[in-house]
Each structure stands twice: as C-alpha cells, then as structure tokens.
Amino acid sequence: MKLKLPLFIAILVIVVILLNRFYTNSKIESTNISYLNIRFDEEQPIIEYCDGSEEMLNLKENVFLFFNGSIVEGAIVKIVDGEPIVPTEVISTLFNAKIKENDNEDIISVTLKGKKIDLFINEKYARVNNENYALDIETQKIEDKIYVPLKFISEQFGAKFNYYDGENIVEGQFPILPNYKQIMINKYPTFVEPLSNEEALAILRKELEKAYETVYGKKYESYKGNLSDKNLSEENGWRNFISNKLYIKGENDRYYIIPVVFDFFVGKYTGDVYVFYQGANYVIYKFAPYSKDAFSFAG
C-alpha cells in the first residue's frame, strides 16, 4: 500500500524534527577552563575561575575535581585511607541526583533515574536498589557534613573514575594539572564520538596557521626545507614546527595534550583549543589565533 503524499511529508517532517532534537541533545558543551589561574603563593594559594570568582586552597590537602573536563568549583574532596570522600552536595552537583538524609536512622539516600543508593553512617556497606555492596570506606560525618564515597557512587551511576596522585601518570589519564592530586570523572553520551588524534592535530595546526598569518601578516605556506636546520629565523621556525613537529604527548577523557611552547589542550568533543602555562602559577586560557600576541609565550 502506497503512502499518500501528504502523509509521507508529515512523517518526513517528524523524522527531521526528531533527528534535529537528537543532534541538539547529543551536543557536548565546552568546558569551563577557558580561563583558570592558580596562584601558588606560599602564604595563601588561590584559584581564580573563568567566572571571576576566587577560592583559597590548601595545597597539602587539596584534591582538584574535574567532571567531563570541567573543574568543579568549590568541591571539597578528602582522601581517607586512600579513598576519596565528598560532601553529599558534591554528588548532587555532579549528577543532579536527589539527596535525602534520615537523621533518625543515619541513612543517606542518593537517587538518580530509578537507581537508589542508601548509605549508612560509620558503616562500610551500601544498599543499591535493595542489593548490598561492600565499601572500601565508610560514610561518615566530618565537621557537621556527611561525606560519602565518591568512587563507588560515580561508578554506580555509570561514570568512569580516574585518580591522579600528583606523581604517577597512567596512560590515557594524563592530568589536567600536573603535580597536584586530582580526580577526573566522566560520563559522556555513548552516541557522541570523540575526535581522533589526527583530527585534533589538524585542528591545532589550522589554529596555529591562523595565528601565523595574524602575527606575520602573510599567508601561511608549509615549510618544506631542512627540518633539522637550527639556524632558521623565528618565522620559518614556526612554519617548520606547524608543518612538521606537532605530536600528541598525552591524553585524558576530555583533552589531547600537544606540546608547542607551552602545552596546548584540544577538546576531544568540541575542538576547543586551550593553552596551559605551567610556571610560577598555573594558567589555562582559550587560544586566540587572531591576537597579535598569539605567539607570545612569556615565562
């Protein structure tokens, strides 16, 4: 039986709308590291976020927390017996989960999309939809806040959990802030594919070509001369580097790390390009290829 033309058109319109909605919902937003400044002052270290807010740090105890490549502002993470625990509000922030505290029975319930996790203060077990699980660390009260096991809850909600101890780099888990403890949690839509190595390199190469044209006022041309020539002018040195010397030195769930003068981050899902200055301060900022200072990397 053949469909009548008006009915076919109506079905086609609905399909287009649904596909458009699917695409819109699957798009991953840019992260919040377009500006991040950590000032390692001995008396009072401070982190400044992209929204201009600031937070004091205790670098001996501080553990930075990232979710899908964005830093979680104000997150308190404690490492107890080698296990990370966080206040319940951090769980709510990360997963938009509902938190219910039953003070009479010392039970904390965390609920997300039909999964309910019951945690019991001072106990090393949890109940997930009526099934019991052993924990590596108990839920506990510290300074009037209830702290819950971050790794267990993250994994129960389908997220991947990676902990960097500030020293040992694991392949595929290159830290965003080297030399400092951090946790990187991620949960991306399964139908969104990250950029490949080659695509990330191509994006950065194109951004650096734009910067070259801005800084030197001429069209970029690939360098095809002696690759090992140590007497190149600064301009030809950049042409040689952009054409022949870009490589990926590491990656994590959200970024490829590519050394230029400073390290560059290329977002795996958005193609955003960031610069990471690792010196007296740690500064991350969005690369600006149309700035006359695009190639100025002050130390």
Disulfide bonds with the S-S distance in Angstrom:
none
